[in-house]
Amino acid sequence: MQVRIATPLFSYTGQREYVEARGASIAELLDDLERQFPGMRFRIVDEQGKLRPYIRIFVNRTQLMRLDAPLQETDEVHILQALAGG
């Protein structure tokens, strides 16, 4: 399925905004992204296996918070990272 990657993670994808990945769940999708782009998963998921607070994952425009949420091959996934400044 097509995955849109947040700009701060482009360094892992060779500056690509869209990549292809597979998985029957968000967790499996992240495992596949890690296999293709080592180090990326740690920027998305913390040491306890939870999404980092500044990461948002949308599937077909619906925000998902659970890594066990199921996916379909036709889903469109967006991994976004909130930015803050002062």
N, CA, C and O atoms as a Maestro MAE file, in Angstrom:
{
 s_m_m2io_version
 :::
 2.0.0
}

f_m_ct {
 s_m_title
 :::
 protein
 m_atom[344] {
  # First column is atom index #
  i_m_mmod_type
  r_m_x_coord
  r_m_y_coord
  r_m_z_coord
  i_m_residue_number
  s_m_chain_name
  s_m_pdb_residue_name
  s_m_pdb_atom_name
  i_m_atomic_number
  :::
  1 25 0.843 -1.175 0.000 1 A "MET " " N  " 7
  2 3 0.000 0.000 0.000 1 A "MET " " CA " 6
  3 2 0.888 1.237 0.000 1 A "MET " " C  " 6
  4 15 2.065 1.172 0.356 1 A "MET " " O  " 8
  5 25 0.324 2.337 -0.394 2 A "GLN " " N  " 7
  6 3 1.081 3.579 -0.449 2 A "GLN " " CA " 6
  7 2 1.062 4.252 0.918 2 A "GLN " " C  " 6
  8 15 0.018 4.372 1.560 2 A "GLN " " O  " 8
  9 25 2.255 4.689 1.348 3 A "VAL " " N  " 7
  10 3 2.404 5.354 2.640 3 A "VAL " " CA " 6
  11 2 3.036 6.714 2.401 3 A "VAL " " C  " 6
  12 15 4.094 6.822 1.781 3 A "VAL " " O  " 8
  13 25 2.381 7.743 2.897 4 A "ARG " " N  " 7
  14 3 2.933 9.097 2.814 4 A "ARG " " CA " 6
  15 2 3.715 9.349 4.098 4 A "ARG " " C  " 6
  16 15 3.204 9.152 5.201 4 A "ARG " " O  " 8
  17 25 4.943 9.781 3.938 5 A "ILE " " N  " 7
  18 3 5.870 9.938 5.054 5 A "ILE " " CA " 6
  19 2 6.011 11.416 5.416 5 A "ILE " " C  " 6
  20 15 6.078 12.274 4.537 5 A "ILE " " O  " 8
  21 25 6.054 11.701 6.709 6 A "ALA " " N  " 7
  22 3 6.257 13.069 7.195 6 A "ALA " " CA " 6
  23 2 7.625 13.590 6.755 6 A "ALA " " C  " 6
  24 15 8.604 12.846 6.723 6 A "ALA " " O  " 8
  25 25 7.676 14.861 6.422 7 A "THR " " N  " 7
  26 3 8.914 15.484 5.954 7 A "THR " " CA " 6
  27 2 10.102 15.238 6.879 7 A "THR " " C  " 6
  28 15 11.187 14.954 6.372 7 A "THR " " O  " 8
  29 25 9.967 15.329 8.223 8 A "PRO " " N  " 7
  30 3 11.130 15.083 9.081 8 A "PRO " " CA " 6
  31 2 11.699 13.661 8.982 8 A "PRO " " C  " 6
  32 15 12.801 13.406 9.467 8 A "PRO " " O  " 8
  33 25 10.964 12.741 8.364 9 A "LEU " " N  " 7
  34 3 11.441 11.361 8.217 9 A "LEU " " CA " 6
  35 2 12.007 11.080 6.827 9 A "LEU " " C  " 6
  36 15 12.395 9.949 6.533 9 A "LEU " " O  " 8
  37 25 12.056 12.093 5.977 10 A "PHE " " N  " 7
  38 3 12.560 11.910 4.614 10 A "PHE " " CA " 6
  39 2 13.995 11.390 4.591 10 A "PHE " " C  " 6
  40 15 14.376 10.686 3.656 10 A "PHE " " O  " 8
  41 25 14.790 11.720 5.595 11 A "SER " " N  " 7
  42 3 16.183 11.265 5.601 11 A "SER " " CA " 6
  43 2 16.268 9.738 5.620 11 A "SER " " C  " 6
  44 15 17.272 9.173 5.186 11 A "SER " " O  " 8
  45 25 15.235 9.069 6.114 12 A "TYR " " N  " 7
  46 3 15.213 7.606 6.138 12 A "TYR " " CA " 6
  47 2 14.793 7.026 4.793 12 A "TYR " " C  " 6
  48 15 15.195 5.915 4.449 12 A "TYR " " O  " 8
  49 25 13.997 7.756 4.034 13 A "THR " " N  " 7
  50 3 13.418 7.231 2.791 13 A "THR " " CA " 6
  51 2 14.144 7.723 1.540 13 A "THR " " C  " 6
  52 15 13.643 7.552 0.429 13 A "THR " " O  " 8
  53 25 15.296 8.319 1.707 14 A "GLY " " N  " 7
  54 3 15.998 8.857 0.543 14 A "GLY " " CA " 6
  55 2 15.273 10.041 -0.055 14 A "GLY " " C  " 6
  56 15 15.255 10.224 -1.272 14 A "GLY " " O  " 8
  57 25 14.666 10.857 0.819 15 A "GLN " " N  " 7
  58 3 13.947 12.075 0.443 15 A "GLN " " CA " 6
  59 2 12.639 11.795 -0.297 15 A "GLN " " C  " 6
  60 15 12.119 12.679 -0.977 15 A "GLN " " O  " 8
  61 25 12.104 10.586 -0.175 16 A "ARG " " N  " 7
  62 3 10.835 10.259 -0.833 16 A "ARG " " CA " 6
  63 2 9.661 10.534 0.098 16 A "ARG " " C  " 6
  64 15 9.685 10.161 1.271 16 A "ARG " " O  " 8
  65 25 8.649 11.178 -0.429 17 A "GLU " " N  " 7
  66 3 7.436 11.475 0.335 17 A "GLU " " CA " 6
  67 2 6.507 10.265 0.379 17 A "GLU " " C  " 6
  68 15 5.813 10.052 1.374 17 A "GLU " " O  " 8
  69 25 6.489 9.483 -0.674 18 A "TYR " " N  " 7
  70 3 5.627 8.296 -0.757 18 A "TYR " " CA " 6
  71 2 6.489 7.051 -0.912 18 A "TYR " " C  " 6
  72 15 7.434 7.030 -1.700 18 A "TYR " " O  " 8
  73 25 6.151 6.014 -0.149 19 A "VAL " " N  " 7
  74 3 6.828 4.725 -0.251 19 A "VAL " " CA " 6
  75 2 5.766 3.627 -0.260 19 A "VAL " " C  " 6
  76 15 4.615 3.868 0.103 19 A "VAL " " O  " 8
  77 25 6.150 2.442 -0.667 20 A "GLU " " N  " 7
  78 3 5.272 1.275 -0.635 20 A "GLU " " CA " 6
  79 2 5.651 0.419 0.565 20 A "GLU " " C  " 6
  80 15 6.831 0.227 0.855 20 A "GLU " " O  " 8
  81 25 4.639 -0.095 1.258 21 A "ALA " " N  " 7
  82 3 4.880 -0.979 2.399 21 A "ALA " " CA " 6
  83 2 3.710 -1.938 2.517 21 A "ALA " " C  " 6
  84 15 2.643 -1.723 1.942 21 A "ALA " " O  " 8
  85 25 3.937 -3.012 3.281 22 A "ARG " " N  " 7
  86 3 2.907 -4.032 3.469 22 A "ARG " " CA " 6
  87 2 2.690 -4.282 4.945 22 A "ARG " " C  " 6
  88 15 3.571 -4.059 5.775 22 A "ARG " " O  " 8
  89 25 1.484 -4.756 5.250 23 A "GLY " " N  " 7
  90 3 1.172 -5.144 6.617 23 A "GLY " " CA " 6
  91 2 -0.322 -5.278 6.802 23 A "GLY " " C  " 6
  92 15 -1.103 -4.531 6.213 23 A "GLY " " O  " 8
  93 25 -0.717 -6.238 7.629 24 A "ALA " " N  " 7
  94 3 -2.137 -6.441 7.932 24 A "ALA " " CA " 6
  95 2 -2.595 -5.555 9.074 24 A "ALA " " C  " 6
  96 15 -3.785 -5.504 9.386 24 A "ALA " " O  " 8
  97 25 -1.647 -4.851 9.707 25 A "SER " " N  " 7
  98 3 -1.956 -3.925 10.799 25 A "SER " " CA " 6
  99 2 -0.942 -2.788 10.747 25 A "SER " " C  " 6
  100 15 0.045 -2.851 10.014 25 A "SER " " O  " 8
  101 25 -1.201 -1.750 11.536 26 A "ILE " " N  " 7
  102 3 -0.241 -0.638 11.622 26 A "ILE " " CA " 6
  103 2 1.109 -1.166 12.097 26 A "ILE " " C  " 6
  104 15 2.145 -0.784 11.553 26 A "ILE " " O  " 8
  105 25 1.112 -2.037 13.105 27 A "ALA " " N  " 7
  106 3 2.365 -2.587 13.637 27 A "ALA " " CA " 6
  107 2 3.149 -3.317 12.546 27 A "ALA " " C  " 6
  108 15 4.360 -3.133 12.426 27 A "ALA " " O  " 8
  109 25 2.472 -4.136 11.759 28 A "GLU " " N  " 7
  110 3 3.150 -4.861 10.683 28 A "GLU " " CA " 6
  111 2 3.652 -3.906 9.608 28 A "GLU " " C  " 6
  112 15 4.724 -4.115 9.040 28 A "GLU " " O  " 8
  113 25 2.889 -2.873 9.332 29 A "LEU " " N  " 7
  114 3 3.320 -1.862 8.372 29 A "LEU " " CA " 6
  115 2 4.599 -1.183 8.865 29 A "LEU " " C  " 6
  116 15 5.533 -0.981 8.089 29 A "LEU " " O  " 8
  117 25 4.642 -0.835 10.143 30 A "LEU " " N  " 7
  118 3 5.836 -0.202 10.704 30 A "LEU " " CA " 6
  119 2 7.028 -1.157 10.679 30 A "LEU " " C  " 6
  120 15 8.160 -0.730 10.455 30 A "LEU " " O  " 8
  121 25 6.779 -2.446 10.906 31 A "ASP " " N  " 7
  122 3 7.855 -3.438 10.802 31 A "ASP " " CA " 6
  123 2 8.419 -3.468 9.384 31 A "ASP " " C  " 6
  124 15 9.634 -3.542 9.197 31 A "ASP " " O  " 8
  125 25 7.536 -3.410 8.383 32 A "ASP " " N  " 7
  126 3 7.992 -3.418 6.997 32 A "ASP " " CA " 6
  127 2 8.762 -2.142 6.670 32 A "ASP " " C  " 6
  128 15 9.778 -2.188 5.977 32 A "ASP " " O  " 8
  129 25 8.283 -1.008 7.166 33 A "LEU " " N  " 7
  130 3 9.024 0.242 6.954 33 A "LEU " " CA " 6
  131 2 10.401 0.167 7.602 33 A "LEU " " C  " 6
  132 15 11.382 0.643 7.030 33 A "LEU " " O  " 8
  133 25 10.482 -0.424 8.786 34 A "GLU " " N  " 7
  134 3 11.774 -0.565 9.470 34 A "GLU " " CA " 6
  135 2 12.707 -1.478 8.666 34 A "GLU " " C  " 6
  136 15 13.908 -1.223 8.578 34 A "GLU " " O  " 8
  137 25 12.154 -2.525 8.089 35 A "ARG " " N  " 7
  138 3 12.962 -3.435 7.273 35 A "ARG " " CA " 6
  139 2 13.549 -2.689 6.069 35 A "ARG " " C  " 6
  140 15 14.712 -2.878 5.713 35 A "ARG " " O  " 8
  141 25 12.733 -1.851 5.460 36 A "GLN " " N  " 7
  142 3 13.180 -1.100 4.284 36 A "GLN " " CA " 6
  143 2 14.044 0.103 4.635 36 A "GLN " " C  " 6
  144 15 14.977 0.445 3.908 36 A "GLN " " O  " 8
  145 25 13.723 0.744 5.758 37 A "PHE " " N  " 7
  146 3 14.363 2.005 6.140 37 A "PHE " " CA " 6
  147 2 14.791 1.923 7.610 37 A "PHE " " C  " 6
  148 15 14.117 2.468 8.483 37 A "PHE " " O  " 8
  149 25 15.914 1.239 7.884 38 A "PRO " " N  " 7
  150 3 16.345 1.022 9.270 38 A "PRO " " CA " 6
  151 2 16.427 2.320 10.072 38 A "PRO " " C  " 6
  152 15 16.948 3.333 9.605 38 A "PRO " " O  " 8
  153 25 15.895 2.255 11.298 39 A "GLY " " N  " 7
  154 3 15.906 3.400 12.200 39 A "GLY " " CA " 6
  155 2 14.618 4.193 12.206 39 A "GLY " " C  " 6
  156 15 14.376 4.971 13.129 39 A "GLY " " O  " 8
  157 25 13.791 4.012 11.196 40 A "MET " " N  " 7
  158 3 12.563 4.804 11.091 40 A "MET " " CA " 6
  159 2 11.576 4.490 12.211 40 A "MET " " C  " 6
  160 15 10.967 5.403 12.769 40 A "MET " " O  " 8
  161 25 11.411 3.215 12.548 41 A "ARG " " N  " 7
  162 3 10.407 2.820 13.547 41 A "ARG " " CA " 6
  163 2 10.640 3.526 14.885 41 A "ARG " " C  " 6
  164 15 9.685 3.945 15.539 41 A "ARG " " O  " 8
  165 25 11.904 3.659 15.294 42 A "PHE " " N  " 7
  166 3 12.205 4.293 16.581 42 A "PHE " " CA " 6
  167 2 11.761 5.750 16.606 42 A "PHE " " C  " 6
  168 15 11.476 6.283 17.678 42 A "PHE " " O  " 8
  169 25 11.698 6.395 15.472 43 A "ARG " " N  " 7
  170 3 11.223 7.783 15.408 43 A "ARG " " CA " 6
  171 2 9.704 7.868 15.504 43 A "ARG " " C  " 6
  172 15 9.157 8.941 15.756 43 A "ARG " " O  " 8
  173 25 9.015 6.732 15.301 44 A "ILE " " N  " 7
  174 3 7.552 6.694 15.293 44 A "ILE " " CA " 6
  175 2 6.994 6.073 16.568 44 A "ILE " " C  " 6
  176 15 5.969 6.516 17.087 44 A "ILE " " O  " 8
  177 25 7.677 5.038 17.070 45 A "VAL " " N  " 7
  178 3 7.211 4.269 18.231 45 A "VAL " " CA " 6
  179 2 8.271 4.354 19.327 45 A "VAL " " C  " 6
  180 15 9.467 4.266 19.048 45 A "VAL " " O  " 8
  181 25 7.826 4.527 20.584 46 A "ASP " " N  " 7
  182 3 8.769 4.636 21.699 46 A "ASP " " CA " 6
  183 2 9.206 3.260 22.210 46 A "ASP " " C  " 6
  184 15 8.830 2.227 21.656 46 A "ASP " " O  " 8
  185 25 10.007 3.272 23.280 47 A "GLU " " N  " 7
  186 3 10.556 2.046 23.851 47 A "GLU " " CA " 6
  187 2 9.482 1.123 24.418 47 A "GLU " " C  " 6
  188 15 9.711 -0.080 24.540 47 A "GLU " " O  " 8
  189 25 8.324 1.661 24.764 48 A "GLN " " N  " 7
  190 3 7.216 0.863 25.290 48 A "GLN " " CA " 6
  191 2 6.299 0.354 24.170 48 A "GLN " " C  " 6
  192 15 5.286 -0.290 24.441 48 A "GLN " " O  " 8
  193 25 6.651 0.640 22.937 49 A "GLY " " N  " 7
  194 3 5.849 0.173 21.813 49 A "GLY " " CA " 6
  195 2 4.612 1.009 21.548 49 A "GLY " " C  " 6
  196 15 3.665 0.531 20.924 49 A "GLY " " O  " 8
  197 25 4.605 2.257 22.014 50 A "LYS " " N  " 7
  198 3 3.469 3.158 21.796 50 A "LYS " " CA " 6
  199 2 3.879 4.258 20.822 50 A "LYS " " C  " 6
  200 15 5.049 4.631 20.731 50 A "LYS " " O  " 8
  201 25 2.880 4.767 20.095 51 A "LEU " " N  " 7
  202 3 3.166 5.882 19.197 51 A "LEU " " CA " 6
  203 2 3.723 7.055 19.989 51 A "LEU " " C  " 6
  204 15 3.232 7.370 21.073 51 A "LEU " " O  " 8
  205 25 4.733 7.689 19.453 52 A "ARG " " N  " 7
  206 3 5.276 8.880 20.108 52 A "ARG " " CA " 6
  207 2 4.209 9.973 20.077 52 A "ARG " " C  " 6
  208 15 3.403 10.024 19.147 52 A "ARG " " O  " 8
  209 25 4.197 10.853 21.092 53 A "PRO " " N  " 7
  210 3 3.112 11.834 21.210 53 A "PRO " " CA " 6
  211 2 2.999 12.805 20.036 53 A "PRO " " C  " 6
  212 15 1.923 13.356 19.802 53 A "PRO " " O  " 8
  213 25 4.061 13.020 19.311 54 A "TYR " " N  " 7
  214 3 4.029 13.977 18.204 54 A "TYR " " CA " 6
  215 2 3.764 13.309 16.849 54 A "TYR " " C  " 6
  216 15 3.783 13.979 15.817 54 A "TYR " " O  " 8
  217 25 3.519 12.006 16.849 55 A "ILE " " N  " 7
  218 3 3.244 11.265 15.613 55 A "ILE " " CA " 6
  219 2 1.749 11.010 15.483 55 A "ILE " " C  " 6
  220 15 1.081 10.669 16.459 55 A "ILE " " O  " 8
  221 25 1.235 11.176 14.283 56 A "ARG " " N  " 7
  222 3 -0.161 10.866 13.978 56 A "ARG " " CA " 6
  223 2 -0.176 9.957 12.755 56 A "ARG " " C  " 6
  224 15 0.534 10.199 11.779 56 A "ARG " " O  " 8
  225 25 -0.988 8.916 12.819 57 A "ILE " " N  " 7
  226 3 -1.148 8.012 11.684 57 A "ILE " " CA " 6
  227 2 -2.602 8.065 11.238 57 A "ILE " " C  " 6
  228 15 -3.523 7.845 12.025 57 A "ILE " " O  " 8
  229 25 -2.783 8.361 9.968 58 A "PHE " " N  " 7
  230 3 -4.116 8.422 9.373 58 A "PHE " " CA " 6
  231 2 -4.228 7.325 8.320 58 A "PHE " " C  " 6
  232 15 -3.314 7.114 7.522 58 A "PHE " " O  " 8
  233 25 -5.351 6.640 8.331 59 A "VAL " " N  " 7
  234 3 -5.659 5.636 7.316 59 A "VAL " " CA " 6
  235 2 -6.967 6.063 6.665 59 A "VAL " " C  " 6
  236 15 -8.008 6.143 7.318 59 A "VAL " " O  " 8
  237 25 -6.894 6.334 5.370 60 A "ASN " " N  " 7
  238 3 -8.074 6.814 4.640 60 A "ASN " " CA " 6
  239 2 -8.717 8.011 5.346 60 A "ASN " " C  " 6
  240 15 -9.939 8.091 5.475 60 A "ASN " " O  " 8
  241 25 -7.874 8.931 5.796 61 A "ARG " " N  " 7
  242 3 -8.284 10.196 6.436 61 A "ARG " " CA " 6
  243 2 -8.845 10.042 7.849 61 A "ARG " " C  " 6
  244 15 -9.371 11.003 8.411 61 A "ARG " " O  " 8
  245 25 -8.740 8.854 8.424 62 A "THR " " N  " 7
  246 3 -9.186 8.625 9.800 62 A "THR " " CA " 6
  247 2 -7.961 8.389 10.671 62 A "THR " " C  " 6
  248 15 -7.131 7.533 10.363 62 A "THR " " O  " 8
  249 25 -7.846 9.148 11.763 63 A "GLN " " N  " 7
  250 3 -6.708 8.980 12.647 63 A "GLN " " CA " 6
  251 2 -6.850 7.688 13.444 63 A "GLN " " C  " 6
  252 15 -7.902 7.407 14.017 63 A "GLN " " O  " 8
  253 25 -5.774 6.909 13.468 64 A "LEU " " N  " 7
  254 3 -5.742 5.674 14.243 64 A "LEU " " CA " 6
  255 2 -4.689 5.799 15.329 64 A "LEU " " C  " 6
  256 15 -3.592 6.303 15.088 64 A "LEU " " O  " 8
  257 25 -5.025 5.338 16.523 65 A "MET " " N  " 7
  258 3 -4.106 5.431 17.654 65 A "MET " " CA " 6
  259 2 -3.548 4.066 18.069 65 A "MET " " C  " 6
  260 15 -2.572 3.992 18.815 65 A "MET " " O  " 8
  261 25 -4.165 3.001 17.587 66 A "ARG " " N  " 7
  262 3 -3.756 1.659 18.007 66 A "ARG " " CA " 6
  263 2 -2.882 1.008 16.937 66 A "ARG " " C  " 6
  264 15 -3.208 1.035 15.751 66 A "ARG " " O  " 8
  265 25 -1.783 0.431 17.370 67 A "LEU " " N  " 7
  266 3 -0.888 -0.228 16.431 67 A "LEU " " CA " 6
  267 2 -1.471 -1.531 15.900 67 A "LEU " " C  " 6
  268 15 -1.035 -2.027 14.861 67 A "LEU " " O  " 8
  269 25 -2.457 -2.093 16.608 68 A "ASP " " N  " 7
  270 3 -3.067 -3.337 16.136 68 A "ASP " " CA " 6
  271 2 -4.244 -3.085 15.191 68 A "ASP " " C  " 6
  272 15 -4.926 -4.029 14.791 68 A "ASP " " O  " 8
  273 25 -4.487 -1.833 14.833 69 A "ALA " " N  " 7
  274 3 -5.579 -1.503 13.910 69 A "ALA " " CA " 6
  275 2 -5.333 -2.197 12.571 69 A "ALA " " C  " 6
  276 15 -4.228 -2.131 12.033 69 A "ALA " " O  " 8
  277 25 -6.360 -2.863 12.032 70 A "PRO " " N  " 7
  278 3 -6.180 -3.608 10.781 70 A "PRO " " CA " 6
  279 2 -6.060 -2.692 9.564 70 A "PRO " " C  " 6
  280 15 -6.582 -1.578 9.546 70 A "PRO " " O  " 8
  281 25 -5.364 -3.190 8.560 71 A "LEU " " N  " 7
  282 3 -5.189 -2.475 7.296 71 A "LEU " " CA " 6
  283 2 -5.615 -3.368 6.139 71 A "LEU " " C  " 6
  284 15 -5.583 -4.595 6.235 71 A "LEU " " O  " 8
  285 25 -6.013 -2.730 5.050 72 A "GLN " " N  " 7
  286 3 -6.329 -3.406 3.794 72 A "GLN " " CA " 6
  287 2 -5.311 -2.954 2.745 72 A "GLN " " C  " 6
  288 15 -4.758 -1.859 2.848 72 A "GLN " " O  " 8
  289 25 -5.065 -3.785 1.748 73 A "GLU " " N  " 7
  290 3 -4.108 -3.453 0.685 73 A "GLU " " CA " 6
  291 2 -4.431 -2.141 -0.007 73 A "GLU " " C  " 6
  292 15 -3.527 -1.465 -0.499 73 A "GLU " " O  " 8
  293 25 -5.697 -1.772 -0.054 74 A "THR " " N  " 7
  294 3 -6.107 -0.565 -0.775 74 A "THR " " CA " 6
  295 2 -6.087 0.690 0.094 74 A "THR " " C  " 6
  296 15 -6.392 1.778 -0.394 74 A "THR " " O  " 8
  297 25 -5.737 0.558 1.363 75 A "ASP " " N  " 7
  298 3 -5.715 1.713 2.265 75 A "ASP " " CA " 6
  299 2 -4.618 2.694 1.878 75 A "ASP " " C  " 6
  300 15 -3.584 2.314 1.329 75 A "ASP " " O  " 8
  301 25 -4.867 3.955 2.177 76 A "GLU " " N  " 7
  302 3 -3.863 5.003 2.022 76 A "GLU " " CA " 6
  303 2 -3.468 5.450 3.418 76 A "GLU " " C  " 6
  304 15 -4.310 5.886 4.204 76 A "GLU " " O  " 8
  305 25 -2.181 5.338 3.722 77 A "VAL " " N  " 7
  306 3 -1.675 5.622 5.064 77 A "VAL " " CA " 6
  307 2 -0.822 6.882 5.022 77 A "VAL " " C  " 6
  308 15 0.016 7.051 4.137 77 A "VAL " " O  " 8
  309 25 -1.049 7.762 5.989 78 A "HIS " " N  " 7
  310 3 -0.236 8.968 6.144 78 A "HIS " " CA " 6
  311 2 0.382 8.934 7.535 78 A "HIS " " C  " 6
  312 15 -0.322 8.771 8.531 78 A "HIS " " O  " 8
  313 25 1.685 9.086 7.596 79 A "ILE " " N  " 7
  314 3 2.386 9.200 8.872 79 A "ILE " " CA " 6
  315 2 2.839 10.646 8.979 79 A "ILE " " C  " 6
  316 15 3.687 11.104 8.213 79 A "ILE " " O  " 8
  317 25 2.263 11.356 9.937 80 A "LEU " " N  " 7
  318 3 2.533 12.785 10.101 80 A "LEU " " CA " 6
  319 2 3.243 13.035 11.419 80 A "LEU " " C  " 6
  320 15 3.083 12.283 12.381 80 A "LEU " " O  " 8
  321 25 4.023 14.093 11.450 81 A "GLN " " N  " 7
  322 3 4.729 14.483 12.661 81 A "GLN " " CA " 6
  323 2 4.400 15.932 12.958 81 A "GLN " " C  " 6
  324 15 4.591 16.812 12.118 81 A "GLN " " O  " 8
  325 25 3.903 16.171 14.169 82 A "ALA " " N  " 7
  326 3 3.588 17.537 14.590 82 A "ALA " " CA " 6
  327 2 4.883 18.321 14.772 82 A "ALA " " C  " 6
  328 15 5.904 17.780 15.199 82 A "ALA " " O  " 8
  329 25 4.818 19.584 14.446 83 A "LEU " " N  " 7
  330 3 5.958 20.476 14.634 83 A "LEU " " CA " 6
  331 2 5.585 21.535 15.649 83 A "LEU " " C  " 6
  332 15 4.441 21.986 15.703 83 A "LEU " " O  " 8
  333 25 6.552 21.923 16.449 84 A "ALA " " N  " 7
  334 3 6.309 22.960 17.453 84 A "ALA " " CA " 6
  335 2 7.460 23.952 17.409 84 A "ALA " " C  " 6
  336 15 8.576 23.623 17.006 84 A "ALA " " O  " 8
  337 25 7.175 25.118 17.814 85 A "GLY " " N  " 7
  338 3 8.212 26.139 17.833 85 A "GLY " " CA " 6
  339 2 7.828 27.248 18.788 85 A "GLY " " C  " 6
  340 15 6.736 27.254 19.355 85 A "GLY " " O  " 8
  341 25 8.716 28.155 18.952 86 A "GLY " " N  " 7
  342 3 8.403 29.221 19.886 86 A "GLY " " CA " 6
  343 2 8.991 30.521 19.456 86 A "GLY " " C  " 6
  344 15 8.820 31.531 20.138 86 A "GLY " " O  " 8
  :::
 }
 m_bond[343] {
  # First column is bond index #
  i_m_from
  i_m_to
  i_m_order
  :::
  1 1 2 1
  2 2 3 1
  3 3 4 2
  4 3 5 1
  5 5 6 1
  6 6 7 1
  7 7 8 2
  8 7 9 1
  9 9 10 1
  10 10 11 1
  11 11 12 2
  12 11 13 1
  13 13 14 1
  14 14 15 1
  15 15 16 2
  16 15 17 1
  17 17 18 1
  18 18 19 1
  19 19 20 2
  20 19 21 1
  21 21 22 1
  22 22 23 1
  23 23 24 2
  24 23 25 1
  25 25 26 1
  26 26 27 1
  27 27 28 2
  28 27 29 1
  29 29 30 1
  30 30 31 1
  31 31 32 2
  32 31 33 1
  33 33 34 1
  34 34 35 1
  35 35 36 2
  36 35 37 1
  37 37 38 1
  38 38 39 1
  39 39 40 2
  40 39 41 1
  41 41 42 1
  42 42 43 1
  43 43 44 2
  44 43 45 1
  45 45 46 1
  46 46 47 1
  47 47 48 2
  48 47 49 1
  49 49 50 1
  50 50 51 1
  51 51 52 2
  52 51 53 1
  53 53 54 1
  54 54 55 1
  55 55 56 2
  56 55 57 1
  57 57 58 1
  58 58 59 1
  59 59 60 2
  60 59 61 1
  61 61 62 1
  62 62 63 1
  63 63 64 2
  64 63 65 1
  65 65 66 1
  66 66 67 1
  67 67 68 2
  68 67 69 1
  69 69 70 1
  70 70 71 1
  71 71 72 2
  72 71 73 1
  73 73 74 1
  74 74 75 1
  75 75 76 2
  76 75 77 1
  77 77 78 1
  78 78 79 1
  79 79 80 2
  80 79 81 1
  81 81 82 1
  82 82 83 1
  83 83 84 2
  84 83 85 1
  85 85 86 1
  86 86 87 1
  87 87 88 2
  88 87 89 1
  89 89 90 1
  90 90 91 1
  91 91 92 2
  92 91 93 1
  93 93 94 1
  94 94 95 1
  95 95 96 2
  96 95 97 1
  97 97 98 1
  98 98 99 1
  99 99 100 2
  100 99 101 1
  101 101 102 1
  102 102 103 1
  103 103 104 2
  104 103 105 1
  105 105 106 1
  106 106 107 1
  107 107 108 2
  108 107 109 1
  109 109 110 1
  110 110 111 1
  111 111 112 2
  112 111 113 1
  113 113 114 1
  114 114 115 1
  115 115 116 2
  116 115 117 1
  117 117 118 1
  118 118 119 1
  119 119 120 2
  120 119 121 1
  121 121 122 1
  122 122 123 1
  123 123 124 2
  124 123 125 1
  125 125 126 1
  126 126 127 1
  127 127 128 2
  128 127 129 1
  129 129 130 1
  130 130 131 1
  131 131 132 2
  132 131 133 1
  133 133 134 1
  134 134 135 1
  135 135 136 2
  136 135 137 1
  137 137 138 1
  138 138 139 1
  139 139 140 2
  140 139 141 1
  141 141 142 1
  142 142 143 1
  143 143 144 2
  144 143 145 1
  145 145 146 1
  146 146 147 1
  147 147 148 2
  148 147 149 1
  149 149 150 1
  150 150 151 1
  151 151 152 2
  152 151 153 1
  153 153 154 1
  154 154 155 1
  155 155 156 2
  156 155 157 1
  157 157 158 1
  158 158 159 1
  159 159 160 2
  160 159 161 1
  161 161 162 1
  162 162 163 1
  163 163 164 2
  164 163 165 1
  165 165 166 1
  166 166 167 1
  167 167 168 2
  168 167 169 1
  169 169 170 1
  170 170 171 1
  171 171 172 2
  172 171 173 1
  173 173 174 1
  174 174 175 1
  175 175 176 2
  176 175 177 1
  177 177 178 1
  178 178 179 1
  179 179 180 2
  180 179 181 1
  181 181 182 1
  182 182 183 1
  183 183 184 2
  184 183 185 1
  185 185 186 1
  186 186 187 1
  187 187 188 2
  188 187 189 1
  189 189 190 1
  190 190 191 1
  191 191 192 2
  192 191 193 1
  193 193 194 1
  194 194 195 1
  195 195 196 2
  196 195 197 1
  197 197 198 1
  198 198 199 1
  199 199 200 2
  200 199 201 1
  201 201 202 1
  202 202 203 1
  203 203 204 2
  204 203 205 1
  205 205 206 1
  206 206 207 1
  207 207 208 2
  208 207 209 1
  209 209 210 1
  210 210 211 1
  211 211 212 2
  212 211 213 1
  213 213 214 1
  214 214 215 1
  215 215 216 2
  216 215 217 1
  217 217 218 1
  218 218 219 1
  219 219 220 2
  220 219 221 1
  221 221 222 1
  222 222 223 1
  223 223 224 2
  224 223 225 1
  225 225 226 1
  226 226 227 1
  227 227 228 2
  228 227 229 1
  229 229 230 1
  230 230 231 1
  231 231 232 2
  232 231 233 1
  233 233 234 1
  234 234 235 1
  235 235 236 2
  236 235 237 1
  237 237 238 1
  238 238 239 1
  239 239 240 2
  240 239 241 1
  241 241 242 1
  242 242 243 1
  243 243 244 2
  244 243 245 1
  245 245 246 1
  246 246 247 1
  247 247 248 2
  248 247 249 1
  249 249 250 1
  250 250 251 1
  251 251 252 2
  252 251 253 1
  253 253 254 1
  254 254 255 1
  255 255 256 2
  256 255 257 1
  257 257 258 1
  258 258 259 1
  259 259 260 2
  260 259 261 1
  261 261 262 1
  262 262 263 1
  263 263 264 2
  264 263 265 1
  265 265 266 1
  266 266 267 1
  267 267 268 2
  268 267 269 1
  269 269 270 1
  270 270 271 1
  271 271 272 2
  272 271 273 1
  273 273 274 1
  274 274 275 1
  275 275 276 2
  276 275 277 1
  277 277 278 1
  278 278 279 1
  279 279 280 2
  280 279 281 1
  281 281 282 1
  282 282 283 1
  283 283 284 2
  284 283 285 1
  285 285 286 1
  286 286 287 1
  287 287 288 2
  288 287 289 1
  289 289 290 1
  290 290 291 1
  291 291 292 2
  292 291 293 1
  293 293 294 1
  294 294 295 1
  295 295 296 2
  296 295 297 1
  297 297 298 1
  298 298 299 1
  299 299 300 2
  300 299 301 1
  301 301 302 1
  302 302 303 1
  303 303 304 2
  304 303 305 1
  305 305 306 1
  306 306 307 1
  307 307 308 2
  308 307 309 1
  309 309 310 1
  310 310 311 1
  311 311 312 2
  312 311 313 1
  313 313 314 1
  314 314 315 1
  315 315 316 2
  316 315 317 1
  317 317 318 1
  318 318 319 1
  319 319 320 2
  320 319 321 1
  321 321 322 1
  322 322 323 1
  323 323 324 2
  324 323 325 1
  325 325 326 1
  326 326 327 1
  327 327 328 2
  328 327 329 1
  329 329 330 1
  330 330 331 1
  331 331 332 2
  332 331 333 1
  333 333 334 1
  334 334 335 1
  335 335 336 2
  336 335 337 1
  337 337 338 1
  338 338 339 1
  339 339 340 2
  340 339 341 1
  341 341 342 1
  342 342 343 1
  343 343 344 2
  :::
 }
}
